[in-house]
Amino acid sequence: MTDRFIEKPNLPCGKVKTVLMSDRNPEMVRELEMNFHIEVISPKPLESISGAERFHADMCVCHLRSDSFCVNASDICLTQALMSYGGKIIETDHITAAAPLLNVCILGDKIICNKNRTDKNIIRYCLENLFTLLHTNQRYAKCSTAVLTENAVITSDESIFRLCMENDIDVLKISPGSIKLDGYPYGFIGGCCGLADKDILVFSGNIKVHPEYDNIKAFAGNHAVHIESIGTGGLYDIGGILPIRESV
């Protein structure tokens, strides 16, 4: 077995070894480490944001491809952790709730993002590497999108749903709500999950209590993806469980 960076962001080919995830819920961190044997690296909170999302991994870092990352410039510890594995870092700053510059969803050679609220380094990287840029008005594209495969996602966002339909991406649209996020009426489906293996999608909280669990389970099953839960209670938006290293 060889450990390496995941080539395509969000899409491991094997057993995930390392994820980026908030450490605000120690129970979930312990479950990933003990039950799934996954190392958890937690970003430093964003000083420019006062809400709960300042702890979210999908606000603090964007995995571009393989060993390339765009990272909050003030998070020296995260930069050092990624570089210790051979990561190549592009730094950015001025991340705010209104302009969450790193909150983009990469699906293979496609990038779903609000191009007006995305870091220019990410746009440049994607154009240079021939990504197809799919513009959405939703500035929290990653938070709003649960990635199952390169061509299958779940969202409650109408604009992302339409965008996926127009670009031959299989998409399950669920109703907004039923996901907790401190300080907000509700959180988002992409912010409470991530792949722990090529065919295991892990949710932060008990996915079985979500009112659309049956639809989510069936959709995942159609794409040969099994769903599991960590933690207790309902789903909680923690800013995603972002896989970055795997064993193959």
C-alpha positions in Angstrom: 0.0 0.0 0.0 1.2 3.5 -0.8 0.1 6.7 0.8 -0.4 9.7 -1.5 -2.3 12.9 -2.0 -5.7 12.3 -3.6 -5.4 13.2 -7.3 -8.9 14.5 -7.8 -10.2 16.7 -4.9 -13.1 15.1 -2.9 -12.7 11.8 -4.8 -10.5 9.2 -3.2 -9.6 6.1 -5.2 -8.9 4.1 -2.0 -9.0 4.2 1.8 -8.7 7.8 3.1 -5.7 8.5 5.4 -6.0 12.2 6.1 -8.9 14.7 6.1 -9.2 18.4 6.8 -12.0 19.0 9.3 -13.0 21.3 12.1 -12.1 20.1 15.6 -15.0 21.8 17.3 -16.7 18.5 17.9 -14.1 16.2 19.6 -16.4 13.2 19.5 -16.5 13.3 15.7 -12.7 13.7 15.5 -12.2 10.7 17.8 -14.6 8.5 15.8 -12.8 9.3 12.5 -9.4 8.6 14.2 -10.4 5.5 16.1 -13.1 3.8 14.0 -11.9 4.8 10.5 -8.2 5.2 11.3 -8.2 8.6 9.6 -5.8 11.5 10.6 -7.7 14.7 11.2 -6.0 18.1 10.4 -8.0 21.1 11.7 -7.5 24.6 10.2 -7.0 27.6 12.3 -10.1 29.8 12.8 -10.4 32.6 10.3 -9.9 35.9 12.2 -11.9 37.8 9.5 -15.2 36.0 10.2 -17.2 36.0 13.5 -19.7 33.3 12.7 -19.4 29.5 13.2 -18.1 29.1 9.7 -14.7 30.6 10.8 -13.8 27.1 11.9 -14.8 25.4 8.6 -12.3 23.6 6.5 -14.2 24.5 3.3 -13.7 28.1 4.2 -10.0 27.8 5.0 -8.5 25.7 2.2 -9.2 24.6 -1.4 -7.7 21.4 -2.6 -7.0 22.1 -6.3 -5.5 18.8 -7.4 -3.1 16.2 -6.1 -0.4 18.1 -4.1 -1.7 21.6 -4.9 -3.7 23.6 -2.3 -4.9 27.2 -1.9 -4.8 28.0 1.8 -5.7 30.9 4.2 -2.4 32.8 4.4 -2.4 33.3 8.1 -2.7 29.6 8.9 1.0 28.7 9.2 0.3 25.4 11.0 -2.0 24.2 8.2 0.6 25.2 5.6 3.3 23.4 7.4 1.2 20.3 7.9 0.4 20.1 4.1 4.0 20.8 3.2 5.3 18.1 5.5 3.5 15.6 3.1 4.9 17.4 0.1 2.1 19.8 -0.6 2.5 22.8 -2.8 0.8 25.9 -1.3 -0.8 29.0 -2.8 -1.7 31.5 -0.2 -4.7 33.8 -0.1 -6.2 36.3 2.3 -9.1 38.7 2.6 -11.5 35.8 3.1 -14.9 37.0 4.5 -18.4 35.7 4.9 -19.4 37.8 1.9 -16.5 36.6 -0.2 -15.6 33.0 0.9 -12.9 32.8 -1.7 -12.0 29.2 -1.2 -15.5 27.7 -1.0 -15.6 26.1 -4.4 -16.6 22.6 -5.5 -14.2 20.7 -7.7 -15.6 17.7 -9.6 -12.9 16.0 -11.7 -12.2 18.5 -14.4 -15.1 20.8 -13.5 -15.2 23.6 -10.9 -18.5 24.9 -9.5 -18.1 28.3 -8.1 -19.2 31.9 -8.0 -16.4 33.3 -10.2 -16.9 36.8 -8.7 -16.4 35.5 -5.2 -13.6 33.0 -5.8 -9.9 33.6 -5.3 -8.2 34.7 -8.5 -5.4 32.2 -8.0 -8.0 29.4 -8.1 -9.5 30.7 -11.3 -6.1 31.1 -12.9 -5.1 27.6 -11.8 -8.2 26.0 -13.2 -8.0 27.8 -16.5 -4.3 26.9 -16.9 -5.2 23.2 -16.2 -8.2 23.2 -18.5 -10.9 22.9 -15.9 -14.5 23.7 -17.0 -15.7 26.6 -14.9 -19.4 26.3 -14.0 -20.6 29.6 -12.6 -23.3 29.7 -9.9 -24.6 32.7 -7.9 -24.2 30.5 -4.8 -21.0 31.8 -3.2 -20.8 28.8 -0.8 -20.6 26.2 -3.6 -18.6 23.5 -1.7 -20.7 23.9 1.5 -23.8 23.5 -0.6 -22.7 20.4 -2.5 -22.2 16.8 -1.2 -19.9 15.0 -3.6 -20.5 11.3 -4.2 -18.7 10.7 -7.5 -17.2 12.8 -10.3 -20.7 13.0 -11.8 -23.1 12.7 -8.8 -23.9 15.2 -6.1 -26.5 16.2 -3.6 -27.6 19.8 -2.9 -30.5 21.9 -1.6 -29.4 24.9 -3.7 -31.6 25.6 -6.7 -28.9 27.3 -8.8 -26.4 24.4 -8.3 -29.2 21.9 -9.0 -30.0 23.6 -12.4 -26.3 23.9 -13.2 -25.7 20.2 -12.7 -28.8 19.3 -14.7 -27.5 21.5 -17.6 -24.0 19.8 -17.5 -24.9 16.1 -17.2 -24.1 15.8 -13.5 -26.5 13.5 -11.8 -28.0 15.5 -8.9 -30.4 14.8 -6.0 -32.1 18.0 -4.8 -33.2 17.9 -1.2 -35.2 20.4 0.8 -33.3 23.1 2.8 -33.1 22.6 6.5 -32.7 19.7 9.0 -29.0 20.5 9.3 -27.7 22.4 12.3 -25.3 25.4 12.1 -24.8 27.7 15.1 -26.1 31.2 14.5 -28.0 30.3 11.4 -31.5 28.8 10.6 -29.8 25.8 9.1 -26.6 24.5 7.5 -25.9 22.7 4.2 -25.5 19.1 3.1 -21.9 19.6 1.7 -20.8 21.0 5.0 -21.7 17.8 6.9 -20.1 15.0 4.9 -17.1 13.7 2.9 -15.8 10.5 1.4 -13.8 8.3 3.8 -13.2 5.7 1.0 -14.0 5.6 -2.6 -17.4 4.2 -1.8 -18.1 5.4 1.8 -19.7 8.8 2.5 -19.5 9.8 6.1 -21.9 12.3 7.7 -21.3 14.5 10.7 -24.3 13.5 12.9 -26.9 10.8 12.4 -27.9 10.8 8.7 -30.8 8.3 9.5 -32.7 11.1 11.3 -32.7 13.4 8.3 -36.3 13.5 6.8 -34.9 12.6 3.3 -32.7 9.8 4.5 -34.3 7.2 2.3 -33.9 9.3 -0.8 -30.3 10.1 0.1 -29.5 6.5 0.8 -31.1 5.3 -2.5 -29.3 8.0 -4.6 -26.0 7.1 -3.0 -26.7 3.4 -3.6 -27.4 4.0 -7.2 -23.8 5.3 -7.4 -22.4 2.4 -5.4 -21.8 4.6 -2.4 -22.5 3.5 1.2 -23.4 6.1 3.8 -22.3 6.1 7.5 -22.5 8.5 10.4 -20.2 9.8 13.1 -21.4 11.6 16.2 -24.9 11.6 17.6 -28.0 13.7 17.1 -29.0 15.3 13.8 -26.7 16.4 11.0 -24.4 19.3 11.8 -22.7 21.5 9.3 -19.0 21.5 10.4 -17.6 22.8 7.1 -17.1 19.4 5.5 -14.9 16.4 5.9 -12.3 17.0 3.1 -10.3 14.0 2.1 -6.7 14.9 1.0 -4.6 11.7 1.4 -5.3 8.0 0.7 -3.8 4.6 0.6 -3.8 2.8 -2.7 
